[in-house]
Amino acid sequence: MVQAMIEIPEEVNQILNIVKAKYNLKDKSEAIARVVAEYGVEMLEPELRPEYVEKLKKLEKEKGISFKNIAELRKIIEA
């Protein structure tokens, strides 16, 4: 585990205290880890992971079923 001494503004300190209390964490280190992990998910989510891109490429190559109307689709599904 990495240790770091950091200086944070009072407002950030208060937010960490709220996160610590809300999630019943032991210390501010856990609060920082929680906040960073949640932010990381939000920040990294728009970028597509390589395995997901591969899955999309495979799906694009698949052909769909053509139908003219809902009745025809219903016949295909129920068959």
C-alpha positions as CSV (number, residue, x, y, z in Angstrom):
1,M,0.0,0.0,0.0
2,V,1.2,3.5,-0.9
3,Q,1.3,6.2,1.8
4,A,1.2,9.9,1.0
5,M,1.0,13.1,3.0
6,I,-1.3,15.5,1.3
7,E,-2.7,18.9,1.9
8,I,-6.4,19.3,1.3
9,P,-8.7,22.3,1.7
10,E,-11.1,22.4,4.6
11,E,-14.1,21.8,2.4
12,V,-12.6,18.6,1.0
13,N,-11.8,17.5,4.5
14,Q,-15.5,18.0,5.5
15,I,-16.6,16.0,2.5
16,L,-14.2,13.2,3.4
17,N,-15.7,13.2,6.9
18,I,-19.2,12.9,5.5
19,V,-18.2,10.0,3.2
20,K,-16.4,8.3,6.1
21,A,-19.5,8.6,8.3
22,K,-22.0,7.7,5.6
23,Y,-20.2,4.4,4.6
24,N,-19.0,3.7,8.2
25,L,-15.4,3.7,7.1
26,K,-12.5,3.4,9.6
27,D,-10.5,6.4,8.4
28,K,-10.1,9.1,5.8
29,S,-7.8,6.9,3.7
30,E,-10.7,4.5,3.1
31,A,-12.9,7.6,2.3
32,I,-10.4,8.8,-0.2
33,A,-10.2,5.4,-1.7
34,R,-14.0,5.1,-2.0
35,V,-14.4,8.5,-3.6
36,V,-11.5,7.9,-6.1
37,A,-12.9,4.5,-7.0
38,E,-16.4,5.9,-7.7
39,Y,-15.0,8.8,-9.7
40,G,-12.8,6.4,-11.6
41,V,-15.8,4.3,-12.7
42,E,-17.6,7.4,-13.9
43,M,-14.5,8.8,-15.6
44,L,-13.4,5.6,-17.3
45,E,-16.9,4.2,-18.2
46,P,-17.4,6.3,-21.4
47,E,-14.3,4.7,-22.8
48,L,-15.0,1.3,-24.1
49,R,-13.0,-1.6,-22.9
50,P,-11.2,-3.6,-25.6
51,E,-13.1,-6.8,-24.9
52,Y,-16.4,-4.9,-25.3
53,V,-15.3,-3.4,-28.6
54,E,-14.5,-6.9,-29.8
55,K,-18.0,-8.1,-28.8
56,L,-19.6,-5.1,-30.6
57,K,-17.6,-6.0,-33.8
58,K,-18.9,-9.5,-33.7
59,L,-22.5,-8.4,-33.2
60,E,-22.2,-6.0,-36.1
61,K,-21.2,-8.9,-38.4
62,E,-24.3,-10.9,-37.5
63,K,-27.3,-10.6,-39.8
64,G,-30.7,-9.8,-38.4
65,I,-34.1,-11.3,-39.4
66,S,-36.1,-9.2,-41.9
67,F,-39.8,-8.8,-41.6
68,K,-42.4,-6.5,-43.2
69,N,-44.8,-6.0,-40.3
70,I,-45.5,-7.0,-36.7
71,A,-47.6,-10.0,-37.8
72,E,-44.8,-11.4,-39.8
73,L,-42.4,-10.9,-36.9
74,R,-44.8,-12.6,-34.5
75,K,-45.0,-15.6,-36.9
76,I,-41.1,-15.8,-36.9
77,I,-40.9,-15.6,-33.1
78,E,-43.7,-18.0,-32.4
79,A,-42.4,-20.6,-34.9
